[in-house]
Amino acid sequence: MKKEDTPQRIARRNYEKRNKELRKKTNAQFSTFIPRSDYDEINEFLKKIILQKLN
């Protein structure tokens, strides 16, 4: 059953829609969100030791 739309839920959806791409550019996920610079550094390290993030 779908919950009814409230003003707060509608506002949250609109916020998510507007900021989704920005969040993807600035954060990445390894079981938790981390800054993109840390994500890139971790990926470089894993590539050096021949491991890759599981999708």
N, C-alpha and C positions, 0 to 999 in steps of 0.2 A: 504494500500500500504506500502510495506517495504522500508525503506530508504536504500540507497546504502551504502555498506561498505566503510569506509574511514580508513586510517591508524590509526587514533585516536580511532575510534570505535573498530577496531580489537584489538588494544593494551589494551583498557579498558576491553574487554571481556576476553582476556587472563589473565589480572591482577585479575579479579573477579574469574575466574576459579581456579587460583593458590591459592588465599587467602580466599576463601569461608569458608573452615573448620576452619581456624585460627580465623576469625571474629566470627564464631558461638561459639567457645570456650571462647573468651574473652568478647563478648558482648551479650546482650539479649534485647528483645524488649517488652516494655510496652508502646505502641504508640510512643515511641522514643527509640533509642538505648541507653542503659546504661551499665556501667561496670558489669561484671559477679558477682563480690562480692556484689554489691548493689542489683542486681537481686535476688541473693540467700537470702540476708537479707530480702528483701521485701516478697519473697515467704514464708520464715519462719514465718514472722509476720502474713501474711494472713492465713497461716495454723492454727496458734494459735487462730485466731478469726473466724475460720471455713469459710473462703472465699478462692476461688482459681481463678487464672488467667483464663480468658475466652480464648479458643483457636480459 
